């Protein structure tokens, strides 16, 4: 990931990036209304308390019946305390609820959009960095919505209401205070922009830390086998150091901003109060008004002082919101057309590549396929062989429409793939990859990935056909047994048989096999091969094979090299041609002997 220049200008304007947070929070108008009403109530109640003290001082002391008046005032103060307590509790509950709910909705929306994106996006953007956005960035949003925004609104309301109250108490002094406020706010805005820039960069560095940790821990056996513990530790420490360096800059600016604003604010209030004593001595201002003014001025200065803190937090949240907005607004390259073509029913299972040329976006100068044409009839088994980099796996990527060809057309059942809905295309395809994916879930859920609504009797039937039932029954909790991350509780052959059972449940007319028996011992290979033969029955099958012994029985063998078909025919015919296939077969079979 490229280093980001912390001195660069922020990508968005001030707090505008938080608009996405408002969009999600606005889905809950009732909770928002209660939270805002509670905020107004707490601010109004807090500001009304100084006026009650003014009444005590001006009317309660030095007058007949002052004890009764004081008692009445304090009864009212107790009532205000009760109102303040209830309103504060309501504010806390509903603001916290909104924070949790908003973050949950944002995470869900981000994940839903990520699931729509083509594989290219995840080749150019690290999944571990994306996961960091879903965790650390959303946690920052949660703090902002659940705490920071509430504090900011409360202090803003208190500050504005307090200024109005100050004008009612002593207009001349309050006017002088208002003149000082822009001087105080200017550093807040200027320094706040830099805080936001550093906050964005800090979140990126945290993502780097998460990426390195996930990558290293996931490859711990390789790290330890090659003795690279020290180097990986140093690499992680460097990432942590870069994150800390940016955090120090952000903290330094926030500390300067806080000190400057508090010094200016409290200094201005102190200077104004100093000049106010003369008005009290001259009788132009009552003692109660002065007391209320001091109390209210303290609330106002405290409110604006607190805003210096929450402004920095809001800037961090704005940076996080901007990063999340990038994920939500990312548009998929592969999508259904406005009026998708209808695939024929019942499905036939025919495949056709019509003069297809394709270049991977990350390697635009190297064509993976060049003017490639191939037709596979329904029910036919075709093996694809060739050296590494010949373009074999690219065929599977295009059939499943993870990419679109640079030129030419791929068709399933006579329909060009860009004209159809990708979801409908993939419903007609079952895939058994070389590197089997087992999710960190139960055996049942891993099997049901082929067809989620399959009942248990069909799961067991598929497991039997895939030679997987025996070891599944021996699991501690049967199909409810947790498979571990990446299927850690299964052997390689067992994982392949689960993948075959998954493909059986899919019951699709087109089957794609990507060397499903590679790297297996003889017994596992025999069981997997038996399961594959059952799976291939009555299906159009494309087999990518690196081990030629597994494809000798194929009806047709396609030999690829440099993205082109260089030979085609049966095993015997290709051996007789003494071409590339014959050389590959000679090497493999002589090694086996």
VODONU-586002 format. One record per residue (C-alpha): y, x, z. Coordinates in steps of 0.25 Angstrom, whole numbers, padded with zeros to 4 digits, always signed. Each point is the difference from the previous one (the first is absolute). Layout:
residues N
YXZ/...
//
This chain:
residues 593
+0000+0000+0000/+0013+0006-0004/+0010+0004+0011/+0011-0010+0002/+0014+0006+0002/+0006-0006+0013/+0014+0002-0005/-0002-0009-0012/+0007-0013+0001/-0008-0012+0005/-0007-0008-0011/+0005-0013+0005/+0013-0005+0006/+0001+0000+0015/-0008-0011+0006/-0003-0007-0013/-0014+0005-0001/-0003-0009+0012/+0002-0012-0009/-0015+0000-0002/-0002-0002+0015/+0009-0012+0000/-0007-0006-0011/-0013+0000+0008/+0006-0004+0013/+0007-0012-0007/-0014-0006-0002/+0001-0005+0014/+0013-0007+0002/-0004-0007+0013/-0003+0013+0007/+0013+0006-0006/+0009-0012+0005/-0006+0001+0014/+0002+0015+0001/+0014-0001-0006/+0004-0011+0010/-0006+0008+0011/+0008+0012-0004/+0013-0008-0001/-0003-0006+0014/-0002+0013+0007/+0012+0006-0006/+0009-0012+0003/-0006-0001+0014/+0003+0015+0002/+0014-0001-0004/+0003-0012+0008/-0004+0007+0013/+0013+0008+0001/+0008-0013-0001/-0007-0005+0012/+0004+0012+0007/+0015-0001-0004/-0001-0014+0006/-0005+0005+0013/+0011+0011+0001/+0012-0008-0005/-0003-0014+0006/-0010+0003+0012/+0007+0010+0008/+0013-0002+0007/-0001-0015-0002/-0004-0012+0009/-0014-0005-0002/-0003+0014-0007/-0014+0000+0007/-0004-0013-0007/+0005+0005-0013/-0007+0013+0001/-0013-0007+0003/+0002-0009-0012/+0002+0012-0009/-0012+0007+0005/-0009-0012-0001/+0005+0000-0015/-0004+0015+0000/-0014-0003+0004/-0001-0011-0010/+0005+0011-0011/-0010+0010+0005/-0012-0011-0002/+0005-0003-0014/+0001+0015-0003/-0014+0002+0005/-0006-0011-0008/+0008+0003-0013/-0004+0015+0002/-0015-0003+0001/+0001-0010-0012/+0007+0011-0008/-0010+0011+0004/-0012-0009-0004/+0005-0005-0013/+0006+0013-0005/-0012+0007+0004/-0009-0011-0007/+0009+0002-0013/-0002+0015+0001/-0015-0001+0000/-0001-0011-0010/+0009+0006-0010/-0007+0014+0001/-0013-0007-0002/+0005-0008-0012/+0006+0013-0006/-0013+0008+0002/-0008-0012-0007/+0010-0001-0012/-0001+0015-0002/-0015+0001+0000/-0001-0012-0009/+0009+0006-0010/-0007+0014+0001/-0013-0008-0004/+0007-0004-0013/+0003+0014-0004/-0007+0008-0010/-0008+0012+0004/+0011+0009-0007/+0009-0003+0011/-0009+0005+0011/-0002+0013-0009/+0015+0003+0001/+0002-0005+0014/-0009+0005+0012/-0007-0012+0007/+0002+0007+0013/+0015+0000-0002/-0001-0014-0004/-0008-0003+0013/+0011+0007+0008/+0010-0010-0005/-0009-0011+0004/-0001+0005+0014/+0012+0009+0005/+0011-0007-0009/-0004-0014+0004/+0000+0005+0014/+0014+0004-0002/+0003-0014-0006/-0007-0006+0012/+0009+0007+0010/+0012-0004-0008/-0003-0015-0001/-0006-0001+0014/+0011+0008+0007/+0010+0007-0007/+0006-0012-0008/+0000-0008+0012/+0008+0011+0008/+0009+0001-0012/+0003-0014-0001/+0002-0002+0015/+0009+0011+0001/+0008-0004-0013/+0002-0014+0006/+0003+0005+0013/+0010+0010-0006/+0007-0011-0009/+0000-0010+0011/+0005+0010+0010/+0012+0004-0009/+0004-0015-0001/-0001-0001+0015/+0008+0013+0002/+0011-0006-0009/+0000-0013+0009/+0001+0008+0012/+0010+0011-0004/+0005-0001-0015/+0008+0013+0001/-0010+0009+0006/-0011-0006-0009/+0008+0002-0013/+0001+0015+0004/-0015+0000+0002/-0002-0006-0014/+0008+0011-0007/-0009+0010+0007/-0013-0007-0005/+0001+0005-0015/+0002+0014+0005/-0013-0002+0008/-0008-0007-0011/+0003+0011-0011/-0009+0011+0005/-0011-0011+0002/+0000-0003-0014/+0002+0014-0006/-0011+0006+0009/-0009-0012-0001/-0002+0003-0015/-0005+0013+0003/-0009-0005+0011/-0006-0009-0011/-0002+0011-0010/-0007+0008+0011/-0008-0012+0004/-0006-0002-0014/-0003+0015-0001/-0007+0000+0014/-0009-0012-0004/-0004+0008-0012/-0004+0012+0008/-0007-0009+0010/-0008-0005-0012/-0003+0014-0004/-0006+0003+0014/-0009-0013-0001/-0005+0004-0014/-0004+0014+0005/-0007-0005+0012/-0008-0010-0008/-0003+0010-0011/-0005+0011+0010/-0008-0009+0010/-0007-0007-0012/-0004+0014-0005/-0003+0006+0013/-0014+0005-0004/+0006+0007-0012/+0011+0006+0009/-0009+0005+0010/-0011+0005-0010/+0011+0009-0007/+0006+0004+0013/+0014-0006-0003/+0003-0006+0014/+0012+0010+0002/+0006-0002-0014/-0001-0015+0002/+0006+0000+0014/+0011+0009-0006/+0002-0010-0011/+0001-0012+0009/+0009+0008+0010/+0010+0003-0012/+0000-0015-0004/+0003-0003+0015/+0011+0011+0000/+0007-0006-0012/+0000-0014+0006/+0005+0006+0013/+0011+0007-0007/+0005-0012-0007/-0001-0008+0013/+0008+0010+0007/+0011-0002-0010/+0000-0015+0001/+0000+0001+0015/+0012+0010+0000/+0008-0010-0008/-0003-0012+0008/+0003+0008+0013/+0013+0004-0006/+0003-0014-0004/-0003-0006+0013/+0008+0010+0008/+0012-0001-0010/+0000-0015+0001/-0002-0002+0015/+0011+0011+0002/+0010-0008-0009/-0003-0013+0005/+0000+0002+0015/+0012+0009-0002/+0008-0011-0007/-0004-0010+0011/+0004+0010+0011/+0013+0003-0006/+0003-0015-0002/-0003-0004+0014/+0008+0012+0005/+0012-0007-0007/-0004-0013+0005/+0002+0003+0015/+0015-0001-0002/-0001-0015-0005/-0008-0004+0012/+0011+0007+0009/+0011-0008-0007/-0008-0013+0001/-0002-0002-0015/-0015+0001+0002/-0008-0006+0011/-0010+0007+0008/-0011-0009-0004/+0004+0002-0015/-0001+0015+0002/-0013-0001+0006/-0005-0009-0011/+0006+0009-0010/-0007+0013+0006/-0013-0008+0001/+0001-0005-0015/+0005+0013-0005/-0012+0007+0006/-0009-0010-0007/+0007+0003-0013/-0001+0015+0001/-0014-0001+0004/-0003-0009-0012/+0006+0009-0010/-0006+0012+0007/-0013-0006-0001/+0002-0003-0015/+0001+0016-0002/-0015+0000+0005/-0005-0012-0008/+0007+0004-0013/-0008+0013+0000/-0013-0008+0002/+0004-0010-0011/+0003+0011-0009/-0015+0005+0002/-0005-0014-0002/+0008-0001-0013/-0006+0013-0005/-0014-0006+0004/+0003-0013-0007/+0005+0007-0012/-0014+0007-0001/-0007-0013+0002/+0008-0007-0010/-0004+0010-0010/-0015-0004+0002/+0003-0015+0000/+0008+0001-0013/-0009+0009-0008/-0005-0008-0012/-0014+0002-0005/-0002+0006-0014/-0013-0008-0002/+0002-0015+0001/-0004-0013-0006/+0008-0005-0012/+0009-0013+0001/-0011-0008-0008/-0013+0008+0002/-0011-0002-0010/-0012-0007+0004/-0013+0008+0000/-0012-0007-0006/-0010-0007+0009/-0011+0002+0002/+0003+0015+0000/-0007+0009-0011/+0002+0014+0005/+0005+0006-0012/+0009+0013+0000/+0008+0006-0011/+0009+0012-0001/+0009-0001-0012/+0006+0013-0004/+0005+0003+0014/+0009+0012+0004/+0003+0002+0014/+0008+0010+0008/+0001-0001+0015/+0014-0001+0005/-0001+0012+0009/-0005+0008-0012/+0007-0005-0012/-0002+0013-0009/-0015-0001+0001/-0007-0012-0007/-0012-0005+0008/-0005-0008-0011/+0004+0002-0015/-0002-0011-0011/-0013-0005+0008/-0008-0011-0006/-0012-0006+0006/-0007-0014+0001/-0010-0004+0010/-0008-0013-0003/-0004-0010+0011/-0012+0005+0008/+0000+0014-0006/-0001+0012+0009/+0008+0012-0005/+0001+0014+0007/+0012+0008-0001/-0002+0015+0001/+0008+0013-0002/+0007+0011+0007/+0010-0001+0012/+0013-0005-0006/-0006-0006-0012/+0006-0014+0004/-0012-0007+0005/+0006-0006+0013/+0013-0003-0008/-0008-0011-0007/-0004-0007+0013/+0015+0001+0004/+0004-0007-0013/-0011-0011+0001/+0005-0004+0014/+0014+0000-0005/+0005+0010+0010/+0008+0006-0012/+0004-0005-0013/-0003+0009-0013/+0011+0007-0006/-0004-0006-0013/-0012-0008-0005/-0007-0012+0007/-0011-0002+0010/-0007-0013-0001/-0010-0008+0009/-0007-0012-0006/+0010+0002-0012/+0013-0002+0008/+0010+0012+0001/+0001+0004+0015/+0016-0001+0000/-0001-0014-0005/-0009-0004+0012/+0002-0001+0015/-0005+0013+0006/-0007-0008+0012/-0008-0008-0010/-0004+0013-0008/-0005+0006+0013/-0008-0012+0004/-0009+0004-0012/-0002+0014+0004/-0009+0006+0011/+0002+0015+0004/-0009+0010+0007/+0008+0012+0001/-0005+0015+0002/+0008+0001+0013/-0004-0013+0008/+0011-0007+0008/-0005-0005+0013/+0011-0007+0009/+0001+0001+0015/-0006-0013+0002/-0013-0007+0002/-0012+0001-0010/+0002-0015-0003/+0014+0002-0004/-0003+0012-0008/-0010-0008-0008/+0008-0012-0001/+0011+0009-0008/-0008-0004-0012/+0002-0015+0002/+0007-0004+0013/-0006-0014+0001/-0015+0005-0001/-0009-0006+0011/-0009+0009+0008/-0012-0004-0008/+0006+0005-0013/+0005+0013+0008/-0015+0003+0004/-0005-0003-0014/+0010+0010-0006/-0003+0010+0010/-0015-0002-0003/+0002+0002-0015/+0009+0012+0003/-0011+0007+0009/+0010-0001+0012/-0006-0011+0008/-0010+0009+0008/+0011+0009+0006/+0010-0012+0002/-0011-0007+0009/-0001+0013+0008/+0015+0000+0003/+0003-0003+0015/+0006-0013-0003/-0005-0003-0014/+0011-0004-0009/+0010-0001+0011/-0001+0015+0002/+0013+0008-0001/-0002+0010-0012/+0010+0010+0005/+0012+0006-0007/-0005+0003-0015/-0014-0005+0004/-0002+0012+0009/-0012-0007+0006/-0007+0000-0013/-0007+0011-0009/+0005+0002-0014/-0012-0007-0006/+0002-0012+0009/+0015-0001-0003/-0004+0000-0015/-0010-0011+0002/+0011-0008+0008/+0009+0001-0012/-0011-0004-0010/-0003-0013+0009/+0015-0002+0000/+0000+0000-0016/-0013-0009+0000/+0008-0010+0008/+0012+0001-0010/-0010-0005-0010/+0009+0004-0012/-0004+0001-0014/+0006+0014-0002/-0005+0012+0009/+0006+0013+0001/-0008+0011+0006/+0007+0014+0003/-0012+0009+0003/-0005-0008+0011/-0012+0009+0003/+0008+0014+0001/-0002+0008+0012/-0012-0007+0006/-0013+0005+0004/-0012-0004-0008/-0005-0011+0009/+0014-0006+0001/+0002+0001-0015/-0013-0007-0003/+0004-0012+0009/+0014+0000-0006/-0006+0001-0014/-0009-0012+0002/+0011-0008+0005/+0009+0003-0012/-0011-0004-0009/+0000-0014+0006/+0015+0000+0000/+0001+0003-0015/-0009-0011-0004/+0007-0010-0010/+0013+0007+0002/+0009+0008-0009/-0001+0014+0006/+0009+0013-0002/-0006+0012+0007/+0008+0013+0002/-0011+0010+0002/+0002+0015+0003/-0015+0001+0003/-0006-0003-0014/-0014-0003+0006/+0005-0013+0005/+0005-0005-0014/-0012+0004-0009/-0004-0015+0000/+0013-0005-0004/+0001-0008-0013/+0012+0008-0005/+0006+0013+0005/+0014+0003-0003/+0004+0015+0001/+0015+0003+0002/+0008+0012+0000/+0015+0001+0001/+0002-0015+0000/-0008-0002-0013/-0014-0005-0003/-0007+0012-0006/-0014-0005-0001/-0007-0013+0002/-0015-0004+0000/-0013+0000+0008/-0004+0011+0008/-0010+0005-0010/+0009-0001-0012/+0011+0007+0008/-0009+0011+0004/-0005+0002-0015/+0015+0001-0004/+0001+0013+0007/+0015-0003+0004/+0007-0001+0013/-0010-0010+0007/-0012+0010-0004/+0008+0011+0006/+0003-0008+0013/-0015-0005+0001/-0005+0014-0003/+0008+0006+0012/-0004-0011+0010/-0014-0001-0003/-0003+0015-0001/+0007+0001+0014/-0009-0012+0005/-0012+0008-0005/
//
